[in-house]
Amino acid sequence: MTLLRLPDIELVSAAVHAAWMTSKKDQGVESRKSEDDEELMVPYEQLSEKAKELDRSTVRAVYAAILSTDTNR
């Protein structure tokens, strides 16, 4: 059995957020607000914990998918 080592969730969440911002900017989007009226088009470090949790949730879902399809287990 091989253990799959996944990168730190916080590092990946920050990278996911940066990629999302780049994608939005490429589409001409300059501002995106949360339901709580928080600006989301800012660096990850400037997000509230609630907003960061959106990116963490995405990463957790991807990690779960990776682990569920790992054929080396």
N, C-alpha and C positions, 0 to 999 in steps of 0.2 A: 504494500500500500504506500503510495507517494502522497506526502502532504503538499497541498497547493498553498503557496504563500502569496497572499494578495497584498498589494500596497496599502499603506495607511489610508483609511477612509477620508481623513481630513485633507490630505494632500490631493487625493483623486477628486474630492468634492470641489476643491478650489480650481482644479484644472477643468472639470466639467463646467463650472460656472464661467470661467474665462472663455471656453469654447462656445458656450451659449451666447455670451455677450458678443463675441466676434461674429457669430452667425447672424445675430439680430442687427448688428451694425452694418454687415454686408447687405442686409435687406433694406437698409435705410432707416431702421428703427433707432431713435436717439434716446428714448425714454420708455421704461416699462415699470408700471407700479403694481404692487401687490394689492390684495383685497383690503389690506389695512392702510393703503396709500403710501407704502414704503417704496422708495425708488430702488429698483433691483439692478439697474444698469450702473453698478458701482463695483469696485473690486470686492472679492469675496470677504476679505478681512473687515470691510465696512458694513457688511450685512448684519441684521439682527440675528439672534439665535434661531428665531422662527423661520426666517428666510433661508438661513444656512441649512436648516433641516430639510428643505425641499431638495437641495442638491444631495445631501447625505442619503435621503430616501431613494433617489435615483441610483446612487452608487450601490446601496445595499441591494436593490433589486437586481442590478447587473451582477453583483457578486453571487447572489443566490442562484441566478441563472447559470453562471459559470460553474458553480459547485454542483448543481444538479445535473450538468452535462459532462462532468469530469469523468472520462473513461479510464483514468489511471487509478481509480479508488478500488 
